């Protein structure tokens, strides 16, 4: 990678491009067609006439179709010798270099295309990404902002702008951009990961400021606990939360956070005790009610479980886990009508989650409704297949900037 600081985690980028990168170019301008038949010799290796301008463009198109982007770049370069100010071809040359992982080579033609036509938001986007991938974060920032001025709803630009701001240490600004990446877009999962990174780094920055003012304040210990928990040092995090509570016994959320850390370690009795303490401080904490409901359900006390779980979903009507656990509690009590209602509520909020469908499948089997059970079984098979397919596509590559560590 063309960068002077290989050790900086912000400047490390993945070494390979996947289908999502190709997808972006498909969306914007390449319009790549199907692959040629296996074993067939590409036409662009046969009988060329370099004097013909259209010959080079036709060869470049065939090379793109065959995903031979190095060859496409050669053809565009030859064409540009006679037509150096063709902005559309300069843009295509930059994209061909980009798809060949030649990010440094992509920058000059994309820059030139934008000099000639500043409205080319596609060129601005891929110039910004190429700048990012070569560690030129200040240049990337300017290019991506340029792309968004021309096309404000460009989610890819928001994603890469957030990534760039994070690399520059502008954590709060990064979070603002990453939050705007639409749900369901190809970049959303990675945006969520980087958003968590931005929040963590912003918290650490605030912690450093608070520590300078009062290193022994309850807030300093609370922020240190959050940082330790993020790094997986759970016991140390619990101790820091305890120190925060010593300085402010009524600190809301601290007992819940301690309970979550115990829960993560499988210490459910300790977690249960902390959730109960949290509810004495904050009686309407839906998360604590949900976890207590799950604890009582595991211990076979369905009456207490239902009491907490019903309150949890009342406080948070979008709680998928709350409705799921409530449905399980009603199933234990053989109240299948209420169980079905709760599980359908969970399915409505998470239609692609196979766990909820499996519980409905079991309910329908227990109540002798074979047709509905068969329908759920088919849905589960489709959802499972879709998840495997999505995982396979992701493993082949995707839109992944350098992940900060």
C-alpha positions as CSV (number, residue, x, y, z in Angstrom):
1,X,0.0,0.0,0.0
2,X,1.3,3.4,-0.9
3,X,1.6,4.9,2.6
4,X,4.5,6.0,4.7
5,X,3.2,4.5,8.0
6,X,2.4,0.8,7.7
7,X,2.1,0.5,11.4
8,X,-0.7,3.0,11.8
9,X,-3.9,0.9,12.1
10,X,-5.9,3.7,10.5
11,X,-3.8,3.4,7.3
12,X,-4.0,-0.4,6.9
13,X,-6.5,-1.4,4.2
14,X,-7.5,-4.9,3.1
15,X,-5.4,-6.2,0.4
16,X,-8.1,-7.6,-1.8
17,X,-11.3,-6.2,-3.4
18,X,-14.5,-8.2,-3.4
19,X,-17.7,-8.2,-5.2
20,X,-19.1,-5.2,-3.3
21,X,-16.3,-3.0,-4.9
22,X,-17.3,-4.4,-8.3
23,X,-20.9,-3.8,-7.4
24,X,-20.3,-0.1,-6.8
25,X,-18.7,0.3,-10.1
26,X,-21.6,-1.5,-11.7
27,X,-23.9,0.9,-10.1
28,X,-22.1,4.0,-11.2
29,X,-20.8,3.5,-14.7
30,X,-19.1,0.3,-15.9
31,X,-22.2,-1.8,-16.6
32,X,-20.2,-5.0,-16.7
33,X,-21.8,-7.9,-18.6
34,X,-21.6,-11.6,-18.0
35,X,-18.3,-13.5,-18.1
36,X,-17.3,-15.1,-21.4
37,X,-17.4,-18.9,-21.7
38,X,-14.7,-20.7,-19.9
39,X,-11.7,-21.4,-22.1
40,X,-12.7,-18.9,-24.8
41,X,-9.9,-16.7,-26.0
42,X,-10.8,-13.0,-25.3
43,X,-11.5,-11.1,-28.5
44,X,-9.3,-8.2,-27.5
45,X,-6.2,-10.4,-27.9
46,X,-7.0,-10.8,-31.6
47,X,-6.2,-8.6,-34.7
48,X,-6.2,-5.1,-33.4
49,X,-6.0,-1.8,-35.2
50,X,-4.4,0.8,-32.9
51,X,-5.2,3.7,-35.3
52,X,-8.9,3.3,-34.7
53,X,-10.2,5.1,-31.6
54,X,-13.3,3.0,-31.4
55,X,-11.1,-0.1,-31.5
56,X,-9.5,0.8,-28.1
57,X,-12.9,1.6,-26.5
58,X,-14.3,-1.7,-27.8
59,X,-11.3,-3.6,-26.4
60,X,-11.7,-1.8,-23.1
61,X,-15.3,-2.8,-22.9
62,X,-14.5,-6.4,-23.7
63,X,-11.8,-6.4,-21.0
64,X,-14.2,-5.0,-18.5
65,X,-16.7,-7.7,-19.4
66,X,-13.9,-10.3,-18.8
67,X,-13.0,-8.4,-15.6
68,X,-9.5,-7.9,-16.9
69,X,-9.2,-4.4,-15.5
70,X,-5.4,-4.1,-16.1
71,X,-6.0,-4.7,-19.8
72,X,-9.0,-2.2,-19.8
73,X,-6.7,0.4,-18.3
74,X,-4.1,-0.1,-21.1
75,X,-6.8,0.4,-23.7
76,X,-8.1,3.6,-22.1
77,X,-4.6,4.9,-21.8
78,X,-4.0,4.4,-25.5
79,X,-7.3,6.1,-26.3
80,X,-6.5,9.1,-24.1
81,X,-3.2,9.7,-25.9
82,X,-5.4,11.1,-28.8
83,X,-8.2,12.4,-26.6
84,X,-6.6,13.6,-23.3
85,X,-9.7,15.6,-22.2
86,X,-12.4,13.0,-22.5
87,X,-13.7,13.1,-18.9
88,X,-15.8,10.0,-19.3
89,X,-12.8,8.0,-20.3
90,X,-10.5,9.5,-17.7
91,X,-13.2,8.4,-15.1
92,X,-13.3,4.9,-16.6
93,X,-9.5,4.7,-16.5
94,X,-9.5,5.6,-12.8
95,X,-12.1,3.0,-12.1
96,X,-10.2,0.3,-14.0
97,X,-7.1,1.1,-11.9
98,X,-9.2,1.0,-8.8
99,X,-10.6,-2.4,-9.6
100,X,-7.1,-3.6,-10.2
101,X,-6.1,-2.6,-6.6
102,X,-3.9,0.1,-8.2
103,X,-5.2,2.9,-6.0
104,X,-2.3,5.2,-6.4
105,X,-2.6,4.9,-10.2
106,X,-6.3,5.6,-10.0
107,X,-5.8,9.0,-8.5
108,X,-4.3,11.1,-11.4
109,X,-7.0,10.3,-14.0
110,X,-9.8,10.8,-11.5
111,X,-8.3,14.1,-10.4
112,X,-8.0,15.2,-14.0
113,X,-11.6,14.2,-14.8
114,X,-12.8,16.4,-11.9
115,X,-10.6,19.3,-13.0
116,X,-12.4,19.2,-16.4
117,X,-15.9,18.5,-14.9
118,X,-16.3,19.1,-11.2
119,X,-19.9,17.6,-11.3
120,X,-18.7,14.0,-11.7
121,X,-19.7,12.7,-8.4
122,X,-18.6,9.1,-9.3
123,X,-15.1,10.3,-10.0
124,X,-15.1,12.3,-6.7
125,X,-16.3,9.2,-4.8
126,X,-13.7,6.8,-6.1
127,X,-11.0,9.4,-5.8
128,X,-11.9,9.8,-2.2
129,X,-11.8,6.0,-1.7
130,X,-8.5,5.7,-3.5
131,X,-7.1,8.5,-1.4
132,X,-8.3,6.7,1.7
133,X,-6.7,3.4,0.6
134,X,-3.4,5.1,0.1
135,X,-3.4,6.8,3.4
136,X,-4.1,10.3,2.0
137,X,-6.8,11.1,4.5
138,X,-6.9,14.9,4.1
139,X,-7.3,14.5,0.3
140,X,-9.9,11.8,0.8
141,X,-11.9,14.1,3.1
142,X,-12.0,16.9,0.4
143,X,-12.9,14.5,-2.4
144,X,-15.7,12.8,-0.4
145,X,-17.2,16.1,0.7
146,X,-17.1,17.1,-3.0
147,X,-19.1,14.0,-3.9
148,X,-21.7,14.7,-1.3
149,X,-22.1,18.3,-2.4
150,X,-23.0,17.0,-5.8
151,X,-25.1,14.0,-4.6
152,X,-26.1,14.5,-0.9
153,X,-28.0,11.1,-0.7
154,X,-24.9,9.0,-1.7
155,X,-24.7,6.5,1.2
156,X,-21.4,5.1,0.0
157,X,-19.8,8.6,0.3
158,X,-21.2,8.9,3.8
159,X,-19.7,5.6,4.8
160,X,-16.2,6.4,3.4
161,X,-16.4,10.0,4.8
162,X,-17.1,8.5,8.2
163,X,-14.2,6.1,7.8
164,X,-11.9,8.9,6.8
165,X,-12.9,11.2,9.7
166,X,-12.3,8.3,12.1
167,X,-8.9,7.8,10.6
168,X,-8.2,11.5,11.2
169,X,-9.2,11.2,14.8
170,X,-12.4,13.2,14.4
171,X,-14.5,10.6,16.2
172,X,-17.7,12.7,16.8
173,X,-17.8,13.9,13.3
174,X,-17.2,10.3,12.1
175,X,-20.1,9.1,14.1
176,X,-22.5,11.7,12.6
177,X,-21.7,10.5,9.1
178,X,-21.8,6.8,9.9
179,X,-25.2,7.1,11.6
180,X,-26.6,8.3,8.2
181,X,-25.7,5.2,6.3
182,X,-29.2,3.6,5.5
183,X,-30.3,0.4,7.0
184,X,-30.2,-2.4,4.4
185,X,-27.4,-0.8,2.4
186,X,-24.3,-2.9,1.7
187,X,-22.2,-0.7,4.0
188,X,-24.5,-0.8,7.0
189,X,-22.8,-3.7,8.9
190,X,-19.4,-2.1,8.5
191,X,-20.8,1.3,9.4
192,X,-22.1,-0.2,12.6
193,X,-18.7,-1.6,13.4
194,X,-16.9,1.7,12.8
195,X,-19.6,3.6,14.6
196,X,-18.9,1.6,17.7
197,X,-15.2,2.4,17.3
198,X,-16.0,6.1,17.0
199,X,-18.1,6.0,20.1
200,X,-15.4,4.2,22.0
201,X,-12.7,6.5,21.0
202,X,-14.9,9.6,21.7
203,X,-15.5,8.1,25.2
204,X,-11.8,7.6,25.7
205,X,-11.2,11.2,24.7
206,X,-13.8,12.4,27.2
207,X,-12.3,10.2,29.8
208,X,-8.8,11.7,29.3
209,X,-10.3,15.2,29.7
210,X,-12.2,14.2,32.9
211,X,-9.2,12.5,34.3
212,X,-7.2,15.7,34.0
213,X,-9.9,17.5,35.9
214,X,-10.6,14.9,38.6
215,X,-9.0,11.4,38.1
216,X,-10.9,10.0,41.1
217,X,-14.4,11.2,40.2
218,X,-17.3,8.8,39.8
219,X,-17.5,9.7,36.1
220,X,-13.8,9.0,35.5
221,X,-14.2,5.5,37.0
222,X,-17.3,4.9,35.0
223,X,-15.7,5.8,31.7
224,X,-12.6,3.7,32.6
225,X,-15.0,0.8,33.3
226,X,-16.6,1.2,29.9
227,X,-13.2,1.3,28.2
228,X,-12.1,-1.8,30.1
229,X,-15.3,-3.7,29.2
230,X,-14.8,-2.8,25.6
231,X,-11.3,-4.3,25.7
232,X,-12.6,-7.5,27.3
233,X,-11.1,-6.9,30.7
234,X,-14.4,-7.7,32.5
235,X,-13.2,-8.1,36.1
236,X,-11.3,-4.9,36.0
237,X,-14.3,-3.2,34.5
238,X,-16.5,-4.4,37.4
239,X,-14.0,-3.1,39.9
240,X,-14.1,0.3,38.2
241,X,-17.9,0.4,38.3
242,X,-17.7,-0.5,42.0
243,X,-15.4,2.5,42.5
244,X,-17.8,4.7,40.7
245,X,-20.7,3.5,42.9
246,X,-18.6,4.1,46.0
247,X,-18.4,7.8,45.0
248,X,-22.1,8.0,43.7
249,X,-24.2,5.1,45.1
250,X,-27.3,6.2,43.1
251,X,-25.5,6.2,39.8
252,X,-28.1,4.9,37.3
253,X,-27.0,2.2,34.9
254,X,-23.9,1.1,36.8
255,X,-25.5,-1.9,38.4
256,X,-27.0,-2.9,35.1
257,X,-23.6,-2.7,33.4
258,X,-22.1,-4.8,36.2
259,X,-25.0,-7.3,35.7
260,X,-24.4,-7.5,32.0
261,X,-20.7,-8.2,32.6
262,X,-21.6,-11.0,35.0
263,X,-24.2,-12.3,32.5
264,X,-21.5,-12.4,29.8
265,X,-19.4,-14.6,32.0
266,X,-22.3,-16.9,32.9
267,X,-22.5,-15.8,36.5
268,X,-26.3,-15.5,36.3
269,X,-27.0,-15.4,40.1
270,X,-24.7,-12.4,40.5
271,X,-26.2,-10.8,37.5
272,X,-29.7,-11.3,38.8
273,X,-28.7,-9.6,42.1
274,X,-27.3,-6.6,40.2
275,X,-30.4,-6.2,38.0
276,X,-32.6,-6.2,41.1
277,X,-30.5,-3.4,42.6
278,X,-30.7,-1.5,39.4
279,X,-34.5,-1.7,39.4
280,X,-34.6,-0.2,42.9
281,X,-32.8,2.8,41.4
282,X,-34.5,2.8,38.1
283,X,-37.8,0.9,38.3
284,X,-38.6,1.3,34.6
285,X,-35.4,-0.1,33.1
286,X,-36.7,-2.5,30.4
287,X,-33.4,-4.3,30.0
288,X,-33.1,-5.2,33.7
289,X,-36.7,-6.4,33.6
290,X,-36.1,-8.6,30.6
291,X,-33.0,-10.2,32.0
292,X,-34.7,-10.8,35.4
293,X,-37.5,-12.4,33.4
294,X,-35.1,-14.7,31.7
295,X,-33.4,-15.6,35.0
296,X,-36.7,-16.5,36.6
297,X,-37.7,-18.5,33.5
298,X,-34.5,-20.5,33.7
299,X,-35.2,-21.2,37.3
300,X,-38.7,-22.4,36.5
301,X,-40.6,-19.6,38.1
302,X,-42.8,-18.7,35.2
303,X,-45.1,-16.4,37.2
304,X,-42.2,-14.0,38.1
305,X,-40.7,-14.4,34.7
306,X,-44.0,-13.3,33.0
307,X,-44.4,-10.4,35.4
308,X,-41.0,-9.0,34.4
309,X,-41.2,-9.8,30.7
310,X,-44.6,-8.3,30.3
311,X,-43.3,-5.1,31.8
312,X,-40.2,-5.2,29.7
313,X,-42.1,-5.3,26.4
314,X,-44.5,-2.7,27.7
315,X,-41.6,-0.4,28.3
316,X,-39.9,-1.3,25.1
317,X,-42.4,-2.4,22.5
318,X,-39.6,-3.1,20.0
319,X,-37.8,-5.7,22.2
320,X,-37.4,-8.8,20.0
321,X,-35.7,-10.8,22.8
322,X,-38.4,-9.6,25.3
323,X,-41.3,-10.9,23.2
324,X,-39.4,-14.1,22.4
325,X,-38.7,-14.9,26.1
326,X,-42.3,-14.0,27.0
327,X,-43.5,-16.4,24.3
328,X,-41.3,-19.2,25.8
329,X,-42.7,-18.5,29.3
330,X,-46.3,-18.9,28.0
331,X,-45.3,-22.1,26.2
332,X,-43.9,-23.5,29.5
333,X,-47.3,-22.8,31.1
334,X,-49.1,-24.3,28.1
335,X,-50.9,-21.1,27.4
336,X,-50.4,-21.5,23.6
337,X,-52.7,-18.6,22.6
338,X,-50.6,-16.0,24.5
339,X,-47.4,-17.8,23.5
340,X,-48.4,-17.5,19.8
341,X,-49.2,-13.8,20.2
342,X,-45.9,-13.0,21.8
343,X,-43.9,-15.1,19.3
344,X,-45.7,-13.5,16.3
345,X,-44.8,-10.1,17.8
346,X,-41.1,-11.2,17.8
347,X,-41.4,-12.4,14.2
348,X,-43.0,-9.1,13.2
349,X,-40.1,-7.2,14.6
350,X,-37.5,-9.5,13.2
351,X,-38.9,-11.4,10.2
352,X,-35.6,-12.9,9.1
353,X,-34.6,-14.3,12.5
354,X,-34.9,-18.1,12.3
355,X,-35.0,-18.5,16.1
356,X,-38.4,-17.0,16.4
357,X,-39.7,-19.2,13.5
358,X,-38.3,-22.3,15.2
359,X,-40.2,-21.5,18.4
360,X,-43.4,-21.0,16.4
361,X,-42.8,-24.3,14.6
362,X,-42.6,-26.0,17.9
363,X,-45.7,-24.3,19.1
364,X,-47.7,-25.4,16.0
365,X,-46.4,-29.0,16.4
366,X,-47.5,-29.1,20.0
367,X,-51.0,-27.7,19.1
368,X,-51.4,-30.2,16.2
369,X,-51.4,-27.5,13.4
370,X,-49.3,-29.4,10.9
371,X,-49.9,-27.1,8.0
372,X,-48.7,-24.1,9.9
373,X,-45.7,-26.1,11.2
374,X,-44.8,-27.1,7.7
375,X,-45.0,-23.5,6.6
376,X,-42.6,-22.4,9.4
377,X,-40.3,-25.2,8.5
378,X,-40.1,-24.0,4.9
379,X,-39.4,-20.5,6.1
380,X,-36.6,-21.6,8.3
381,X,-35.0,-23.5,5.5
382,X,-35.1,-20.4,3.2
383,X,-33.8,-18.1,5.9
384,X,-31.0,-20.4,6.8
385,X,-30.0,-20.8,3.1
386,X,-30.1,-17.0,2.7
387,X,-27.8,-16.5,5.7
388,X,-25.3,-19.0,4.4
389,X,-25.4,-17.4,1.0
390,X,-24.9,-13.9,2.5
391,X,-22.0,-15.2,4.6
392,X,-20.4,-16.8,1.6
393,X,-20.6,-13.5,-0.3
394,X,-19.2,-11.6,2.6
395,X,-16.3,-14.0,2.9
396,X,-15.4,-13.3,-0.8
397,X,-14.8,-9.7,0.0
398,X,-16.7,-6.5,0.5
399,X,-16.6,-2.8,1.2
400,X,-14.2,-2.8,4.1
401,X,-12.0,0.1,5.0
402,X,-9.1,-0.3,7.4
403,X,-10.6,-1.3,10.8
404,X,-9.2,0.9,13.6
405,X,-7.8,-1.0,16.5
